[in-house]
Amino acid sequence: MEAERTIATALLTRAVHWNGCNQVRVDGELSDGRVLSDEQRQALETCLAYGVAVLTGGPGWGKPR
């Protein structure tokens, strides 16, 4: 439990506090022509707005992509 608290504290200190001005819009098309799904685009916008992200999920869910 202490490790989780340490990690959570570190993430919170690195995260940009939301103030409404950090909203980022992504058009959803990558430089190689691939197109992001709405869910992928929203996740990217959230990561860029807050400056920190935690990716979770079991094997085979596309985390390294």
C-alpha positions in Angstrom: 0.0 0.0 0.0 2.9 2.4 0.7 4.3 1.9 -2.8 0.9 2.8 -4.3 0.7 6.0 -2.2 4.2 7.0 -3.3 3.4 6.5 -6.9 0.1 8.4 -6.6 1.8 11.3 -4.9 4.5 11.5 -7.6 1.9 11.4 -10.3 -0.2 14.2 -8.7 2.9 16.4 -8.4 3.6 16.0 -12.1 0.1 16.4 -13.3 -1.0 19.8 -14.6 -4.0 21.0 -12.7 -7.0 21.5 -14.9 -8.0 25.1 -15.3 -10.0 24.9 -18.5 -7.2 26.5 -20.5 -5.3 23.2 -21.1 -7.9 21.8 -23.5 -6.1 20.3 -26.4 -7.8 19.2 -29.7 -6.3 16.5 -31.9 -7.6 16.0 -35.4 -7.2 12.2 -35.2 -5.1 11.6 -38.2 -1.5 10.5 -37.6 1.4 11.6 -39.8 1.5 8.1 -41.4 -2.1 8.3 -42.5 -3.6 6.1 -39.8 -6.8 7.5 -38.2 -7.4 7.3 -34.4 -10.8 6.1 -33.1 -12.8 8.6 -31.1 -11.8 6.8 -27.9 -8.0 7.0 -28.9 -8.3 10.6 -29.9 -10.0 11.5 -26.6 -7.3 9.6 -24.6 -4.6 11.5 -26.4 -6.2 14.8 -25.8 -6.5 14.0 -22.1 -2.9 12.9 -21.8 -1.7 16.1 -23.5 -4.0 18.3 -21.3 -2.8 16.9 -18.0 0.8 16.1 -18.9 0.7 12.7 -17.3 -1.0 9.4 -18.1 -1.2 5.9 -16.7 -1.8 3.1 -19.2 -3.3 -0.1 -17.8 -4.8 -3.2 -19.2 -4.0 -6.8 -19.8 -1.9 -8.3 -22.6 -3.3 -7.8 -26.1 -5.0 -4.4 -25.6 -2.7 -2.3 -27.7 -0.8 -0.3 -25.0 2.5 -0.3 -26.9 0.9 1.1 -30.1 
